[in-house]
Amino acid sequence: MATTNSHSFAEERRAAIMSMLDHSASVQVTELARTFGVSVVTVRADLDALESDGKLRRTHGGAVSLHKALTVSVQDRRINVNAEAKQAIARRAIELVRDGDTVLVDSGTTALEFVRMLDMRSGVTVITADITIADFIDESMPTVDVILLGGALRKGHRYLHGMLALRSLEVLHANLAVLCPGAFVPNRGFMTDYPQMAQLKQAFIGAASSVCALMDASKTSADGLMRFAGIEDVEAIVMDEDPDGVVAAAIAELPEGARTPRLLLA
């Protein structure tokens, strides 16, 4: 009888969620949990089930309607792009984090997958300019502390940049900086498309004892406008695979005496 009632309640909640999406086009996990008086874990299970049934699309913090126009962040639009590769990269990259570390974390979906793995460590503090990552830690990772950098909001991207963010990094220090390039271009280095983000990534490098770059294989064939670092500026590069040995070749071409990063394949 208890199992039947539990199933009935779940069906009622899911029907109510779909009704809410008919009116607002998007829902948030925390709001649904408060509305129905259940845990966020239960709400996520409801949303996952509805997505499996083709009734909605999951985003990081909730879900969006499949039938209503809605402006979502760049991260939400990319959340399922190369998802398995990003998860594999995150699992390998967590090997670089020790208990008690302070970690500077870049913006983007690969960075978010990395953050999801941090509950494998204890006493970790994350410094980030990414609002989605800060929200996720606040909602789902009670054992991880977070410092959110100040700055101007880049609309549609959910991260902060500019002078306030850069000034904050002048007084902060991390054990590890985790960077997520938009592209890797041979003979140039790690690239991004937005000048202010290039400045922020460079400041991350200067504020950390060690630096790693996380990127899936597609980044070796992508274009980039702004160089923010050379391959010799990082200690490790974590990838799912290195197509045609592009990154390995770039490491081999470094001059004698230059810092030589480790290439870690997931």
Long-range contacts (C-beta under 8 A, 24 or more apart in sequence): 10-46, 10-49, 13-38, 13-46, 14-46, 14-49, 14-50, 17-46, 17-47, 17-50, 17-56, 17-63, 18-50, 18-55, 18-56, 21-56, 21-63, 21-64, 21-65, 21-68, 22-65, 22-67, 22-68, 25-64, 25-65, 25-68, 25-69, 25-70, 26-59, 26-62, 26-63, 26-64, 26-65, 26-70, 26-72, 27-62, 27-63, 28-61, 28-62, 29-61, 29-62, 29-139, 30-61, 30-139, 31-62, 32-62, 40-139, 40-140, 60-112, 60-132, 60-135, 60-136, 61-132, 61-135, 61-136, 61-139, 71-156, 73-132, 73-156, 73-157, 73-158, 74-156, 74-157, 74-158, 75-107, 75-108, 75-109, 75-112, 75-132, 75-157, 75-158, 78-108, 78-109, 79-109, 79-112, 81-109, 82-216, 82-218, 82-240, 83-113, 85-216, 85-217, 85-240, 85-266, 86-110, 86-113, 86-216, 86-240, 87-113, 88-240, 88-266, 89-113, 89-114, 89-214, 89-215, 89-216, 89-238, 89-239, 89-240, 89-266, 90-114, 90-116, 90-117, 90-214, 91-117, 91-266, 92-238, 92-264, 92-265, 92-266, 93-117, 93-178, 93-212, 93-214, 93-238, 93-264, 94-118, 94-120, 94-121, 95-264, 96-176, 96-210, 96-212, 96-236, 96-238, 97-121, 97-124, 97-176, 98-175, 99-123, 99-124, 100-124, 101-125, 101-174, 101-175, 101-176, 102-126, 102-127, 102-173, 102-174, 102-175, 102-176, 103-127, 103-174, 103-175, 103-176, 103-177, 103-178, 104-128, 104-172, 104-174, 104-176, 104-177, 104-178, 104-204, 104-207, 104-208, 105-130, 105-133, 105-178, 106-130, 106-177, 106-178, 106-179, 106-180, 106-201, 106-204, 107-132, 107-133, 107-157, 107-158, 107-159, 107-180, 107-197, 108-180, 110-180, 110-214, 110-215, 110-216, 111-178, 111-180, 111-214, 112-136, 114-178, 114-214, 115-141, 115-144, 118-144, 119-143, 119-144, 127-172, 127-174, 129-159, 129-160, 129-161, 129-165, 129-200, 130-158, 130-159, 131-158, 131-159, 131-160, 132-158, 132-159, 147-172, 154-194, 154-196, 154-197, 159-197, 161-196, 161-197, 161-199, 161-200, 162-196, 165-200, 165-203, 166-199, 166-200, 166-203, 169-203, 169-204, 169-206, 169-207, 170-207, 172-207, 173-207, 173-208, 173-209, 174-207, 174-208, 174-209, 175-208, 175-209, 175-210, 176-208, 176-209, 176-210, 176-211, 176-212, 177-204, 177-205, 177-207, 177-208, 177-210, 177-211, 177-212, 178-212, 178-214, 179-204, 179-205, 179-211, 179-212, 179-213, 179-214, 179-229, 179-234, 180-213, 180-214, 180-215, 181-213, 181-215, 181-219, 181-224, 181-228, 181-229, 182-219, 182-222, 182-224, 183-219, 183-220, 183-222, 183-223, 183-224, 184-213, 184-215, 184-219, 184-220, 184-222, 184-224, 184-231, 184-246, 184-247, 184-250, 185-223, 185-224, 185-227, 186-246, 186-249, 186-250, 187-250, 188-224, 188-227, 189-227, 189-228, 189-229, 189-230, 189-231, 189-233, 190-224, 190-227, 190-228, 190-229, 190-230, 190-231, 190-233, 190-234, 191-222, 191-223, 191-224, 191-225, 191-226, 191-227, 191-228, 192-224, 192-225, 192-226, 192-228, 193-224, 193-225, 193-226, 194-225, 194-226, 195-225, 195-226, 197-226, 197-228, 198-226, 198-227, 198-228, 199-228, 201-228, 201-229, 202-228, 202-229, 205-229, 205-233, 205-234, 210-235, 210-236, 211-235, 211-236, 212-236, 212-237, 212-238, 213-237, 213-238, 213-261, 214-238, 214-239, 215-239, 216-240, 217-241, 217-242, 217-243, 220-244, 220-246, 220-247, 231-261, 232-258, 232-259, 232-260, 232-261, 233-259, 234-261, 235-259, 235-261, 235-262, 236-261, 236-262, 236-263, 236-264, 237-261, 237-262, 237-263, 237-264, 238-264, 238-265, 238-266, 239-263, 239-264, 239-265, 239-266, 240-265, 240-266, 241-265
